Structures are given as structure tokens and as C-alpha cells.
């Protein structure tokens, strides 16, 4: 079983805050973490490897410091790590990102399964997984909440829907995106940490993956950001006065339109 | 890439403080760009001397952009019912189409859709493309995607909208990739730019901490998924006229590699919290799973559904479909009542676009009060029963 997991380094949401004075994101002390959904994808890959044998390769597109999340994945049981990094990738939207990752996957070679998190918590698009599958011409299933059955030839899965879930069967190769219900990611072992420290990370540039410059980074992105601005401030909080019963009465007054 | 003209830069630091990604630093009186740059362009506007420029942003536009015309809405149909977001999309779609002076079309894919196409016309569609086939009873990315892709290629609409639902956010990205079209996820505002008729797509990013407006200057169609409950549906008008175009799916479009074994409706009611007008949400302050009994009473009284924080979902007090926030669902109900929720940014990211937020919490300093329109400080186990009683009394009087 050959499994590739795509992971992304993102700023930790709990640190990301708007500076009220400058209306920009306060950056002091913002930690970088592995995208939470991707941790579940790495865990599921390692579980499938333990069940069926094989190896897990983690792949990330990002700046050189994205190496940290690749090492974290190694410490949690992944075997190989690949970083696709190039200044030419800057400004990539999901279309250009899925192109770049697809090119990198082709360099890594044959695989049975490609796993991704459902979405990254900085962009929240959930578009790269499906886009990557289309480029590689393999079927995909998003929002997988459970692997019911895994064999050498295929999987039976549960995929989360708005009104319940669908049970699906598919053969390899395929791409899956994971929601957090699927598993509980493990804590890195000491042995894993040692391995992660020493492991050499394979680095690929735009030229290494044979990327067409017109398809990567900003020039390759059909969507372009024209404006970034702070969200509208919510209206002032109403302050109720009097006893608790009176305050509840005032709240019920305010909620009249919804009753 | 971002080009900094060293001779023009005065090292004022405006760009440094404006950069949402912290990618610019002033070194020896001159701006220097780092790896974090996403070419968002925020800095370019803040540079008074005009030392910053983004290169590569201006591509020559393909000549045939004008041959793409009309606004399309994908109308989601599942288990014999239309997803409510479909009517909201027709509402905003109608506005966009009227501004552009082009027709509005709906795409209806499913099985046994009955009178649904008529309903879509009554809610604003000029044309409905109906693809009704028993093989489409279950949603699959492959069949729905192949049909949608082919229809778009044949008819060349300039704008395609779909709901930011489990289905829309799954197969629409595949369609956009095949078409080479720009797609913006989970939009909360859509408008037409006056100068060139481009679609301005606005969406929250970084957990709602910043808003970004996005355009697709050189590709068509311009595609967006749209957050449920944000756009206004038009009122039903049975007099409205429109035409229904029957489309037969090709056998190869129906051949899928993913097989649907069964489709299970959740035993719990109202797990689709994104479609609920009123949400009663519980956090750690509920003390135990039993606390949700009280939440359900309040939700029932208000005709709403139950939401929850990550902490209580992780504790197993309630299922994951109810989780609101960064690793759960993003909701935009009319009313959100947060009980015993402290208001961690990860949770707030998922609910701050609610119309009205009520917070009930013991801790008067809890951050949830910063986003709440109405706040009550106190014990929720005392407040909520009293609130229920007062609501009942109010209804009787």
C-alpha cells in the first residue's frame, strides 16, 4: 500500500487576532501548526499502513519552514517527506495549488491512496483535495468520517453529509479528504521524534516538478484578491439592568421578532 | 511577485503594518519581502510613494470573455426535497442577472424532481435545465460533476453559483478544476463591479478575522459557493414565466467509480444546523451531557436546532454534526443563543455571522460577550428555565 498525505502549515487560529488600532492581523507570537484536519489524514494513513502494510509519504507545498510540519508527520509514523517549495508558487490559489501538488505527486510516483484534510483552517476553501483528484483523474470522496473496511483492493467508507451520511465503496487509486471525527491522532513517540530529527526531507522546486510557469503562483491563479478588509464590527452589546428576572424580561423583549 | 523599488521606498513602514501575513519588514530604511507573501496586494495600496508593485497580476485577457453570458445557479435536490439554499441563490442570482441584463438559469439534477422546476421559476429562474434520471437518485461527485461540466461547456454562462453545502463544496471544486475556472468558497457577499461587469466575491478568511474580495479577471465562468442563510430568497410568484429544458444524461456521465451502498438519514432531527434559523448552542458550562436536555427544551420552544462547541463534542456529550467553529461547521442563523460558551476564537469563527447573538455565561469577562448583541451574566441552569417560562408567558399574552 502506497499512501501520500498532503499537509499544510497554517497559523494557529487562537493566536490570529485583529489589531484594533491598525485593523491588521496581530502577528506577535503567532505559532505555526499542522492544519488540524491534516493531522487526522496523517493518522488515518498510518493506521491503514499498520493494517495493510506499505509506506506513507507526506507532501507539503509551502515556504522552507513548512519542513516543521513534515517532521511532525514523520514523528507520528509517516515514512517519507517531500517539500515542494519555490518563490514562484507565491500567490497560488486553489487551482494553481492543485496543479502544483499534482505535478509533485507525479514525481513521487505510483500510489494507491491520496489523503488530505477536509480543508485548511486559514483559507477554509476545501477545494484543493477535489481539484487534485481531478488533475490526477482519480475518484474522490470528501468529508470521510469513517473507514468501515479496508482491503488491498479498496475501501468502504462513510462520508458525512448535511443530513446524515452516505456509505460508499471504491477501488484504489482514490483521493479522500478527512473530517476530525475519523480518528484521534496519536502523540509522537520518542522513537518517532528521533527519526523525524534525522530524516532527510526531499525538496522539489518548480523546475524539479516540471511546472509550467503560467500555471503556478499568482500568474496561474484564476482568482485574484482585490481587497482585504476587516469584517464589520457587530453592533454594540445591549446592557440589561435590574434583577435577573427583569433582565430576562428585557431579553425576551429583544427576542420578540424570533418568537 | 512583489517588486519593491528601492530608490522610491522611504522606509515609512506603512506596508509592514498593513501586511496581513507579516511578510514585509523594514531593513535599513527599505522594505524587504519574505516568504510569507501571498501577493494579496494590501501593501500596494498603502504605499504613498508608489514603491510597491505586483508583477504578473496583469495578464492579457483572453478575447472571448464576452462570449460567456448569463447567470447560473445549481439547485441542490436530495431525498425528494430542494435544499433551501437553492432559493436563496436564485434570489441573489436574479439580482446579479438583472444588473448584468442577462437571463438567470437554474440547473436541477436528481431523480423524481416532480414540480420542483416550476418552483424554481416561481422563485426567479428564467430557464431550468432539468436532468432527471433514476441513476441520479444518489449524489455522486462524478456523475453530478460530469453533467454540470458538460452543461457549462455547452452553454457558457459567465457566473455559476452553488450552495456551500456538503454537496456543493464537494463536486463544484472538481467542476471548476476541469473548466480551468476560478472558484471562491463560502462567499457571504456577491456584487457586480461597475467598470467591467466582473463578479466581486467576498468571503471571510482566517476564521472570519479578515474579509477578502476576490475576482476572476481572465477566466470564465466565475464560480462561487455561497454560505446558506446569508442571501435573501424572492417570494414565490406563481405567475412568473420561464421555460424548462430537459437534458438527457449520457451513459458515460452516469458511470461512476465510487459506488453508493446506502444513504443514511441521521436518527437525530435537525443535524443540518446550517439550514436552521435559530440555534441554541451549548459549551463546557453545561457541566455534562445532561445539560443538553435543557438546550433541547429551549431549542424546541424556539423552533431551533442544537449547536455545540468543540470541547463538548470531543467530550462525547453530543455528535460531531452539531459542532460549530473552525473544525466544525460555519453557521449564519438569525438567532444564536450561546449557553456556557466562553467564546474561543475557533468557536466564534463559526458563528459570528449570525444576525443576533445572545450569550449566557457565568463569567462576565468571557470573550463571548464581545461578539454578543445581548448578554446575561449568571448561571445558565437558573437563567434558561426562567427564560423558557417568560417566553411561554409572552406567547400567551
Contacts between the chains, C-beta under 8 A, distances in Angstrom:
chain1	res1	chain2	res2	distance
A	11	B	206	7.6
A	13	B	206	7.7
A	13	B	207	5.1
A	13	B	326	5.4
A	13	B	345	5.6
A	13	B	346	5.2
A	13	B	349	6.8
A	14	B	344	6.9
A	14	B	345	5.7
A	14	B	346	6.7
A	16	B	206	5.4
A	16	B	207	6.6
A	16	B	209	5.6
A	16	B	345	7.1
A	17	B	209	6.9
A	17	B	345	7.1
A	18	B	209	5.3
A	18	B	210	7.4
A	22	B	17	5.3
A	22	B	18	7.6
A	24	B	17	6.1
A	24	B	18	5.9
A	24	B	19	7.2
A	24	B	20	5.8
A	25	B	20	4.8
A	25	B	21	7.5
A	25	B	22	7.5
A	25	B	206	6.7
A	25	B	209	6.3
A	25	B	210	6.7
A	27	B	22	4.0
A	30	B	22	7.5
A	36	B	326	7.6
A	36	B	327	5.4
A	37	B	327	6.8
A	63	B	35	3.7
A	63	B	36	6.8
A	64	B	35	6.8
A	65	B	35	7.5
A	87	B	1	6.6
A	87	B	35	7.4
A	90	B	1	6.4
A	90	B	35	7.8
A	90	B	37	5.5
A	90	B	38	6.4
A	90	B	39	5.7
A	91	B	1	7.9
A	91	B	37	7.6
A	91	B	38	5.7
A	91	B	39	3.2
A	91	B	40	7.8
A	91	B	56	8.0
A	93	B	182	7.1
A	94	B	173	7.1
A	94	B	183	7.0
A	94	B	185	7.9
A	95	B	176	7.1
A	95	B	177	6.5
A	95	B	180	7.3
A	95	B	182	6.8
A	95	B	183	7.4
A	98	B	177	6.2
A	121	B	207	6.8
A	121	B	326	5.2
A	121	B	327	7.2
A	122	B	205	7.1
A	122	B	206	5.9
A	123	B	185	7.8
A	123	B	205	6.2
A	124	B	185	6.7
A	124	B	186	6.5
A	124	B	204	7.8
A	124	B	205	6.8
A	124	B	207	7.6
A	124	B	330	7.7
A	125	B	173	7.9
A	125	B	185	4.0
A	125	B	186	7.6
A	126	B	169	5.2
A	126	B	173	7.1
A	126	B	185	6.4
A	127	B	169	7.9
A	127	B	173	4.0
A	127	B	176	7.5
A	127	B	183	6.1
A	127	B	185	5.9
A	128	B	173	8.0
A	129	B	173	7.7
A	130	B	141	7.2
A	130	B	170	6.5
A	130	B	171	7.4
A	130	B	173	3.9
A	130	B	174	4.5
A	130	B	177	7.0
A	131	B	173	5.5
A	131	B	174	7.1
A	131	B	176	7.4
A	131	B	177	4.1
A	133	B	174	7.0
A	134	B	174	4.8
A	134	B	177	4.2
A	134	B	178	5.6
A	135	B	177	6.5
A	139	B	141	7.5
A	139	B	142	6.3
A	139	B	256	7.4
A	139	B	257	4.1
A	139	B	258	4.9
A	140	B	141	6.3
A	140	B	174	7.2
A	140	B	258	8.0
A	141	B	141	7.5
A	141	B	258	6.1
A	142	B	141	7.6
A	142	B	166	7.7
A	142	B	169	7.3
A	142	B	170	4.2
A	143	B	166	6.2
A	143	B	170	7.1
A	145	B	320	7.3
A	156	B	261	7.0
A	160	B	166	6.7
A	160	B	320	7.8
A	160	B	321	7.2
A	161	B	139	8.0
A	161	B	166	4.9
A	161	B	167	7.4
A	161	B	263	7.6
A	162	B	83	7.8
A	162	B	165	5.5
A	162	B	166	4.7
A	162	B	167	7.6
A	162	B	271	7.7
A	162	B	272	4.4
A	162	B	274	6.7
A	162	B	275	7.4
A	163	B	78	7.3
A	163	B	79	7.2
A	163	B	265	5.7
A	163	B	266	6.4
A	163	B	271	6.6
A	163	B	272	5.2
A	164	B	263	7.3
A	164	B	264	4.8
A	164	B	265	4.4
A	164	B	266	4.0
A	164	B	271	6.9
A	165	B	263	8.0
A	165	B	264	5.3
A	165	B	266	7.5
A	166	B	138	7.2
A	166	B	139	7.5
A	166	B	260	5.9
A	166	B	262	7.4
A	166	B	263	4.9
A	166	B	264	7.2
A	167	B	260	7.4
A	167	B	261	4.3
A	167	B	262	4.9
A	167	B	263	7.6
A	167	B	264	6.8
A	168	B	258	5.3
A	168	B	259	6.6
A	168	B	260	5.9
A	168	B	261	6.5
A	169	B	258	7.5
A	169	B	259	4.6
A	169	B	261	5.7
A	170	B	257	6.2
A	170	B	258	4.7
A	170	B	259	7.0
A	171	B	257	7.0
A	174	B	257	7.7
A	174	B	258	7.6
A	179	B	320	7.2
A	180	B	320	7.2
A	180	B	327	5.2
A	181	B	320	4.3
A	217	B	1	7.9
A	217	B	39	7.7
A	217	B	56	7.4
A	218	B	1	7.6
A	218	B	39	4.7
A	218	B	54	7.3
A	218	B	56	5.2
A	218	B	57	6.3
A	219	B	56	4.5
A	219	B	59	6.6
A	221	B	182	7.6
A	222	B	180	6.8
A	222	B	181	6.2
A	222	B	182	3.2
A	222	B	183	7.9
A	222	B	216	5.2
A	222	B	218	6.9
A	222	B	219	4.0
A	223	B	182	3.9
A	223	B	183	7.0
A	223	B	184	5.9
A	223	B	201	7.9
A	223	B	214	5.0
A	223	B	215	7.3
A	223	B	216	5.5
A	224	B	57	6.7
A	224	B	182	8.0
A	224	B	214	6.7
A	224	B	215	5.9
A	224	B	216	7.4
A	224	B	217	6.1
A	225	B	38	7.9
A	225	B	40	4.7
A	225	B	41	6.4
A	225	B	212	5.2
A	225	B	213	7.2
A	225	B	214	5.5
A	226	B	41	7.2
A	226	B	200	7.6
A	226	B	213	5.3
A	226	B	214	6.9
A	226	B	215	5.4
A	227	B	212	7.1
A	227	B	213	4.1
A	228	B	20	5.7
A	228	B	40	5.5
A	228	B	41	7.9
A	228	B	42	4.9
A	228	B	210	5.5
A	228	B	211	7.2
A	228	B	212	5.2
A	228	B	213	7.8
A	229	B	210	7.2
A	229	B	211	5.3
A	229	B	213	7.7
A	230	B	209	8.0
A	230	B	210	6.5
A	230	B	211	7.0
A	231	B	204	6.5
A	231	B	208	6.1
A	231	B	209	7.5
A	231	B	210	7.3
A	231	B	211	5.2
A	231	B	352	7.6
A	234	B	352	7.3
A	234	B	357	7.4
A	234	B	371	5.8
A	234	B	373	6.7
A	235	B	373	5.9
A	237	B	369	6.5
A	237	B	370	7.8
A	237	B	372	5.7
A	237	B	373	6.3
A	237	B	374	7.2
A	237	B	375	5.8
A	238	B	373	6.4
A	238	B	374	5.2
A	238	B	375	7.8
A	239	B	375	7.8
A	240	B	374	7.4
A	240	B	375	7.9
A	240	B	376	6.9
A	244	B	376	7.8
A	244	B	378	5.9
A	244	B	382	7.2
A	244	B	383	7.0
A	244	B	386	7.3
A	245	B	386	6.5
A	247	B	376	5.9
A	248	B	376	7.0
A	248	B	383	6.5
A	248	B	386	5.2
A	248	B	387	5.4
A	248	B	390	5.5
A	249	B	390	6.2
A	251	B	358	6.9
A	251	B	374	5.6
A	251	B	376	6.3
A	251	B	387	6.9
A	252	B	387	7.1
A	252	B	390	4.9
A	252	B	391	6.0
A	252	B	394	5.5
A	254	B	373	7.9
A	254	B	374	5.5
A	255	B	335	7.0
A	255	B	356	7.8
A	255	B	358	7.4
A	255	B	374	7.9
A	255	B	391	7.8
A	256	B	394	7.7
A	258	B	277	7.9
A	258	B	278	6.2
A	258	B	302	6.7
A	258	B	334	6.4
A	258	B	335	4.7
A	258	B	356	7.5
A	259	B	302	7.4
A	259	B	391	6.3
A	259	B	394	6.5
A	259	B	395	6.5
